[in-house]
Amino acid sequence: MTSDLPAPSTYTPLLALPWWDTIGPFLTALVDDVSAELGVAPRSLYSFLTPFVLWCWQTKALDLDRQTMFRRSRIESFVINGMPGLSRGTKNTVRGKLLRVSEVIVTELPTTPLHGIGRSTTTPPYNAKQRAELYSWSRTRGTDAGRRDAAVLLALGFGAGLATRELLAVRRRDVADDGSTVRVRDARRRTVPVDDQWQAVLQRALDEHDPDDWAFRPGRHSASSGQVADFVRRTATDLDIRPARMRSTWLCQRLEQDIAVDALLAQSGLQTYAALDRYRSFLPVS
């Protein structure tokens, strides 16, 4: 009895199906050679080799030539320009796999240095209308506890620019009695001044907290990712409420105020001037 199924090494990715008659034989031969050299299953190579070869041939108009395609500079260009929307971690993984293939098939020594893969697109700040909507949302929660936690969330986000993990780790004892400063105790230890307009909000919201209570959602047993998102989800709102955007707003407002860069680095926990420069494209904040 014979089988009509294709051989195990036969593979036709949907991504490249319209052009498979052209690039398929090249890819199949490449995969067969590389898999034998690397000692891996042929099918495991197609997922990253197919989009790379398709990009080189279709977008860059390169001949189907191994030596030309798998130069280090070409791989760098693909990772930067040919993988939009993918995370930095995914890009690093794909680059590493492509470089390993390059080491096997390219005969000339690489001369192009590797560059760091930049962070994902900087989170945009809230504009004035959006900030007003969030403030209204915080004041219209159905319970005292809900209004309190919403107020703390906005005060630590808009008022102190804390990242999500930092915000979740703040206890009552970390906030000055008058709400003027908040201490951050994680790896980026620092004391952050709270914006004047948020100090009274924070002070009132924490008025009945015990020193060891979490500032946001007291009664939690721990600080873990997802607790802010869970709180927002329970309010059944369509608003985009994220500490990352509050922090971006806080940073942009300080850049507009011409606060000394070194002071802003210290307050924000950022390490480099380049990290701050990423936010300048959003100025002025509406």
C-alpha positions as a printed Julia matrix, in Angstrom:
286×3 Matrix{Float64}:
   0.0    0.0    0.0
   1.39   3.39  -0.97
   0.78   6.7    0.77
  -0.21   9.93  -0.95
   1.2   11.99   1.91
   4.25  14.17   1.13
   7.64  13.23   2.44
   8.37  14.52   5.94
  10.8   17.12   4.63
   8.25  18.57   2.2
   6.96  21.89   3.5
   4.91  24.62   1.85
   4.37  27.6    4.17
   1.16  29.52   3.56
   3.07  32.78   3.89
   5.08  32.06   0.75
   2.6   29.87  -1.13
   2.09  32.25  -4.09
   5.84  32.31  -4.73
   6.73  28.79  -3.67
   7.45  27.57  -7.18
  10.26  30.13  -7.29
  11.71  30.15  -3.78
  10.63  26.68  -2.65
  13.45  24.69  -4.28
  16.02  27.17  -2.98
  14.62  26.97   0.57
  14.3   23.21   0.53
  17.91  22.71  -0.53
  19.05  25.28   2.02
  17.11  23.63   4.85
  18.4   20.18   3.95
  22.01  21.35   4.05
  21.72  23.49   7.18
  19.71  20.96   9.19
  22.34  18.31   8.58
  25.11  20.67   9.64
  23.3   21.91  12.76
  21.79  18.56  13.67
  18.21  19.86  13.89
  14.92  18.79  12.31
  14.44  20.38   8.87
  10.91  21.57   9.65
  12.16  23.61  12.61
  14.08  25.9   10.26
  11.3   26.91   7.91
   9.47  29.18  10.37
  12.24  31.79  10.36
  14.07  31.04   7.1
  10.96  31.37   4.93
  10.04  34.96   5.88
  13.7   35.98   5.7
  14.27  34.52   2.23
  10.93  35.9    1.0
  11.86  39.38   2.28
  15.3   39.26   0.67
  13.93  38.09  -2.67
  10.69  40.07  -2.8
  11.41  43.29  -0.9
  15.15  43.68  -1.51
  15.08  42.12  -5.0
  18.05  39.87  -4.26
  18.95  36.81  -6.27
  18.37  33.47  -4.59
  21.98  33.2   -3.56
  23.06  32.02  -0.11
  26.22  34.09   0.08
  24.37  37.29  -0.8
  21.32  36.76   1.38
  22.96  35.57   4.55
  25.46  38.35   5.05
  25.37  39.68   8.58
  24.4   43.16   7.35
  21.42  41.68   5.51
  20.24  39.86   8.61
  20.53  43.08  10.62
  18.46  44.92   8.04
  15.76  42.25   8.07
  15.47  42.26  11.85
  15.19  46.06  11.96
  12.99  46.63   8.9
  11.39  43.33   8.02
   9.8   42.35  11.33
   7.39  45.18  12.19
   5.21  44.73  15.23
   7.26  41.94  16.79
   8.75  42.24  20.26
  12.4   42.92  20.93
  12.76  39.43  22.41
  11.34  37.79  19.28
  13.64  39.84  17.07
  16.65  38.84  19.13
  15.67  35.17  18.9
  15.21  35.27  15.12
  18.44  37.17  14.63
  20.34  34.59  16.65
  18.93  31.74  14.57
  19.69  33.48  11.28
  23.23  34.26  12.38
  23.76  30.61  13.25
  22.67  29.65   9.74
  24.93  32.34   8.34
  27.9   30.87  10.17
  27.27  27.56   8.45
  26.84  28.73   4.86
  28.65  32.07   4.39
  32.3   31.65   3.51
  33.5   35.24   3.99
  34.26  36.5    7.48
  31.68  38.97   8.86
  32.88  42.55   9.17
  29.65  44.28  10.15
  29.28  44.77  13.93
  26.06  43.7   15.57
  23.81  46.47  16.84
  21.46  46.38  19.79
  17.82  45.94  18.87
  15.94  48.98  20.03
  13.05  48.87  22.42
   9.54  48.71  21.16
   7.73  51.91  20.26
   7.59  54.37  23.14
   4.21  54.47  24.87
   2.39  57.72  24.01
   1.2   60.09  26.75
  -2.42  61.01  27.45
  -3.67  64.3   26.06
  -5.67  66.79  28.13
  -9.05  65.35  27.11
  -7.98  61.82  27.97
  -6.59  62.91  31.33
  -9.89  64.58  32.16
 -11.75  61.39  31.25
  -9.55  59.34  33.55
 -10.02  61.8   36.4
 -13.8   61.63  35.92
 -13.59  57.83  35.86
 -11.73  57.8   39.17
 -14.38  59.93  40.88
 -17.37  57.92  39.66
 -16.5   54.45  40.93
 -19.42  52.8   42.66
 -17.79  52.25  46.07
 -15.57  54.18  48.44
 -12.85  51.57  48.02
 -13.11  51.78  44.24
 -12.81  55.59  44.25
  -9.9   55.4   46.69
  -7.96  52.87  44.65
  -8.62  54.73  41.41
  -7.35  57.93  43.03
  -4.17  56.21  44.23
  -3.62  54.72  40.79
  -3.79  58.11  39.09
  -1.83  59.92  41.8
   1.1   57.5   41.65
   0.94  57.31  37.85
   0.32  60.92  36.81
   1.72  62.45  39.99
   4.89  60.41  40.48
   5.41  58.62  37.17
   5.76  55.17  38.71
   5.98  52.09  36.52
   3.35  49.41  37.13
   5.58  47.14  39.22
   6.73  50.12  41.31
   3.18  51.34  41.87
   2.05  47.92  43.04
   4.92  47.71  45.56
   4.24  51.04  47.32
   3.03  50.79  50.92
   1.51  53.55  53.04
   4.79  54.04  54.92
   6.52  54.84  51.61
   4.39  57.95  51.08
   5.0   61.16  53.01
   2.18  62.09  55.4
   1.34  65.13  53.27
   1.53  63.16  50.01
   4.5   65.17  48.76
   6.93  62.31  48.1
   6.92  58.57  47.51
   9.79  56.16  48.05
  10.46  53.47  45.47
  12.12  50.39  46.97
  12.8   48.15  43.98
  16.06  47.95  42.01
  15.65  51.61  41.01
  15.55  52.93  44.58
  14.74  56.61  44.8
  12.44  59.21  46.35
  10.09  60.87  43.88
   8.4   64.24  44.46
   4.66  64.09  43.79
   3.12  66.8   41.6
   1.45  69.52  43.65
  -1.97  68.86  42.09
  -1.86  65.2   43.16
  -0.5   65.55  46.69
  -3.84  66.24  48.37
  -5.51  63.49  46.33
  -2.91  60.98  47.49
  -3.04  62.18  51.09
  -6.84  61.82  51.3
  -6.84  58.42  49.61
  -4.29  57.02  52.08
  -5.69  58.71  55.16
  -7.07  55.52  56.73
  -4.3   53.15  55.62
  -2.06  51.44  58.15
   1.7   51.85  57.59
   2.13  48.35  56.15
  -0.93  48.52  53.89
  -0.42  48.53  50.15
  -1.18  52.01  48.84
  -3.12  50.59  45.88
  -5.72  47.95  46.7
  -4.83  47.27  50.35
  -5.57  43.74  51.46
  -3.6   42.11  48.67
  -1.33  39.28  49.78
   1.37  40.18  47.26
   2.28  42.47  44.39
   2.01  40.71  41.06
   1.61  41.64  37.43
  -1.96  41.95  36.23
  -3.4   43.49  39.4
  -3.84  46.91  37.82
  -5.38  45.43  34.69
  -7.7   43.31  36.85
  -8.84  46.38  38.79
  -9.52  48.33  35.6
 -11.34  45.39  34.01
 -13.68  45.15  37.0
 -14.78  48.76  36.42
 -16.16  47.81  33.0
 -14.74  50.86  31.25
 -13.7   51.29  27.63
 -10.99  53.79  28.56
  -7.35  52.89  28.0
  -6.07  53.02  31.59
  -2.42  52.05  31.92
   0.34  53.17  34.29
   2.76  53.05  31.35
   0.87  55.88  29.63
   0.61  57.81  32.89
   4.37  57.51  33.33
   4.9   58.65  29.74
   2.67  61.67  30.42
   4.61  62.46  33.61
   7.95  62.28  31.78
   6.76  64.43  28.89
   5.39  67.09  31.22
   8.72  67.28  33.02
  10.62  67.57  29.78
   8.35  70.48  28.89
   9.06  72.1   32.25
  12.8   72.03  31.51
  13.63  70.17  34.7
  17.36  69.48  34.84
  18.04  66.27  32.96
  20.14  64.73  35.72
  17.39  65.44  38.24
  14.77  63.91  35.94
  16.89  60.8   35.44
  17.16  60.42  39.21
  13.42  60.94  39.76
  12.35  58.61  36.96
  14.83  55.81  37.57
  15.97  55.96  33.94
  19.66  55.39  33.33
  20.55  57.24  30.14
  19.85  60.48  28.3
  18.82  58.4   25.28
  16.02  56.84  27.32
  14.61  60.32  27.94
  15.07  61.45  24.35
  12.59  58.82  23.21
   9.81  60.92  24.75
  10.72  64.22  23.08
   8.86  63.24  19.92
   5.59  63.63  21.86
   6.25  67.25  22.83
   4.4   69.48  23.3
   1.87  67.49  25.32
  -1.63  68.69  24.45
